[in-house]
Amino acid sequence: MEDGVIKKAEILVEALPYIQKYQGKVFVVKVGGSLLRSPETFENVLLDIAFLHAVGLKIVIVSGGGPFINEELEKQEKEIHFVEGLRVTNEEVLNVVVDVLEKVRNDIVQALQEKFHSSAHSLSPVDGILMAKKIHWQKGAEVIDLGFVGEVSEVNVDLLYSVLEKNIAVISSIGLSEEGTLFNINGDSVAASIACNIVAEKMIFVSNVRGVMRNPDNSDTLISTLNADQVDLLIKDGVIQQGMIPKVRAAMECLNAGVKKVHIVGGVPHAMLLEIFTSEGVGTEILLEERRNHE
């Protein structure tokens, strides 16, 4: 028998204890919008998620869509403006954000159903899955009006659990206020809020980078494991910067709320499966303790 065939069997055997451990557990997966632009990457990520669901995990997908939103705003010659990573969202921009994120969410559901034969369910803002309130952003003494930008005030956990009984739940980062106003919410924050409220087993950020790097320009400097003290120090030293900052801060929020582990993965095919079902992993694992330990 060929060594390659035996190796495939060994990989499946290595995955078995992890599959047994995580059956029935909830994983929240935030998929960055930049990944969805490549058809090949889009399919690879959804194949991983379909596999996780097929072996008995309950999966919540929070879908990003920033690049698609920017493209549509440019087509409509509308201004693109951010304040510390948050998109300034007037009524016209909000309409674009809602339309684009709805399309992305529905494309994910359609691909899961038609290409991978997975049961998936789209949860829209009007379903009341995310209740939101307006952010009042303050920088020093200045209060900045970001428009229709909000934060999660409540997650409808009962609705989410009912969907997860049989389906992969797919959610976009739009919340609904008690008055019926829609708010644009940071996707990482949405994913973290859901993971905290449902006390997920794992929170996984899938992005276009492999994880946290000691040198952001060198992918060979991947940091395999981080704890809270290291996160604060690396932010202070400028090692963790830009879009990685909200991810690691969201990670700490999740861990403090009882989520077991947070992973940041990306950059290689099937990164999620390698990170979850192998002892070494391929991304950055963030813990309340120091060591990488899947058990």
N, C-alpha and C positions, 0 to 999 in steps of 0.2 A: 504493500500500500504506500502511496506517495506521502512524503513528509508533509507536503502542503495540506493534504486532506486531514492528516492527524492533527496538525496545528490548528485547523479550523475547529475540530472537536475539542481541543484543549481550551480554546477561547470560550466556547459555549459552556464548558465545565466550570471555568473560572467565573463566569457570570452567574451561575446557578445560585450560590448563597445570597448574592445581592438581590436577585429576582425574588427569592423566597422571603427575604427580609422586608422588601418594599411593597409586596403585593397589598393592595388596598390602601396604601398611603397616598397622600396628596402631594404632588409636586407642582409648584407654580413656575412657569417658564416665561420669561420676558424675551421676546424676539425683536432685536433691533431692526429698524426699518431699512438700514443700509444692506442687511443680508437679503432682504426680499427682492432687491433689484436684479440679482443674478438668478436666472431660472434654475441653474444647477444647484446653487446653494440653497435656494428656496425648497427644492425637492429633498435635498439631503437633510435639512433641518426637520422638515415635516415627516420624513421617513423615520428619523430617530424618535419623534414624538409618537408616531403610529406604533412603533415597536414597543415603546414604554407602555402605551395603553393596552396593547395586545397581550402583554405579560402581566396585566392586572393592576397597573398603577392608575391613579386618578390624576388627570392632567388639566391644569388651567393654563391657557395661553393668553398672555397680554401682548398684543401686537403693536409694534411701533409703525411709523410711516413718515418720519420727518423728511427724507429726501423726496418722496412723492408729493408731500405738501408743498415743499419749496418749488418743485417743478411746476405745479399747478398755479401757484401764486405768481411765478415768473411769467407764465403764459398769459395770465390775466393782468399783468403789469401792476401787481399789488406789492406794497412794501413788505420786506422781510426784516423783522427787527427782534432781537433777543436782549433780555436783561438777565445777566448771570445764568444763562442756560435756559431761561423760560421765554417762550414765544409770546411776544406782545400780540394780543388777539382782540381786534375790534370785531364788530358784527360781521363784516364781509369776510374777514380772515376765518372767523369761527365757522361760517358756512362751508368754506373750503375744507377746513380741518375735519369737520363732521362728515362731509361727503367722501373725502379721501380715505379716512379711517374706516368708514363703513365698507367701502370697496375692498380695502386690504383685508378686513375681517372676513368678509364673505368669500374672497378668493381663497383664504386659508381653509375655511370650512369646505368649500367646493373641492379643493385639492385633496383634503383628507378623506372626503367621502368617495370621490371618483377615482383617484389614483391609488389610494392606499386602503380603500374599503374600510375606513374607520368611522365609527359613529361620532359625529361632531355637531355641536350646537352653538349658534351665534347668539350672544347676548348683547342687545342694543341698549343705548342709554335709556330709552323709554321703558325698558323692562324694570328699571329701578334697581339694577344690580349695584350701582355706585351712586351714593348720595354725595353731594359736593357742596362746598361753600367757597365764596370768593376769597382769593388771596389779597391781602393788603401788604404789598411789598415795601419794606422800609430799608433804605440805605443811609445809614447815619441819621441825620435829622430829616432827610428828605423821604416823603412817601410817594412811591411811584405807582401810578395806575396802570396795571397790565391789561386792563380790559376784562374779557371773559376768560380769565385764568383762575383756576380753583385748586382746591386740595380735597382729598377724600375725607368726608365726615362720617360716613357709615358704609359698611359693606353688607349687602343682603345675603348673609351666610346660609340661611334656609333655602333660598332660591338656588344658590350655588351648589349646595349639597344635592338638591333634587336633580339638577342637571348632571352632576358628576356620577350619579348612580349608574348611568349607561353611556354617557357621552364625554368627549373632550369638550371643555367649555372654552370658548374663544371670545375674548373681551377686548375692546379698544379703550383708550384712555380718555373717555368723555364721561363726565359725571352730570347728574341732574340735581338741581337744588330743590328744596321743599316748595318753592314758588314755581317750579317748572322751567327754570332757566338752565340751559346747557353750559357747561364749563369745560374748557380745555385743561387737562391735567398732565403733568409730567409722567411719562410711561413707567419709568423706574419707580416713581413714588406710588403709582397705582399698583404695580406688581407687589411691592413691599407691603402696602396696606392690605391687599388680599391675603398674602402669605401670613401676615401677623394675625388677621382676624380669623382665619381658618386654621391657624397654627399648623402650617404645612410642615411636612417632613423635610423638604428641601426647597430652596429658592434658587433658581438657575437663571443667570443673565447670559444670553447668547448674543455675542456681538461680533464685530469684524476684527477684533484683536483676541489673542490667545488668553489674555488675563492681565494681571498686574505685572509690569516689568520694572526691574531696577533701573534700566535705561530704556525709556519709552521708544527710542529709535532702534533698539536691538532686541529682536524677538528671542534671542538665545538667553536673555536675562530674566526669564519667567520666574516669578516667585510662586512656588507651589502651594505654600500654606502661610496664612496670615492670622494674627489675633488682633484684638481691639487695640492694645497698646502700640503694636506695630503700624496699624492703620493710621492712627493719629500722628505718629512720628513721620511716616512717609508722606502724608499730606503736608505737614509742616515743612519738610525738606524739599517739597516740590517734585518728589518722585511720582506720587499719585497726583494727577492734574487733569484739568478740563473735564471731559465727559466721564472719566473714571471716578471722579469725586462723588457725584450723586449715587453711583452704583455701590461704592464701598460704604457710604453713609447709610444707604438703604439696607445694605447687608447687616450692619450693626444694629439697626432698628429691628430687623427680623430676628436676629439672634437673641436680643434682649427680650423679645416678645415670646420666645419659646420655640422658634423655628430651629431645627437641629443643626443644619449646615447650609451655607450659601456657596454657590459656585459661580465663577465667571469664566466662560469658555468661548471658543470661537477660533477661526483661522485654519482649522483642519477639518476634513470630512468626518462626520459622525463623532464630533467632539463630545456631544452629550453622552453617547453610549460608552465611549472610552473613559470619560470622567466618572460615570456612575458605576460601571460594571467591571472596572479593573482596579487593582490595588494602587497603581502609580498615579493614574489620572493624567490629564493633559492640560489642565487649566489651573486657575487659582482657587483654592478652597479657603473660605474664611470661617474661622471658628472662634469660640470663646476661649479655647485652649490652644496650645501652640502646634501640636503635631498633626500630621495628616493621618487620619484613621477612619476608614470607611465602616468599621464595625460599630 
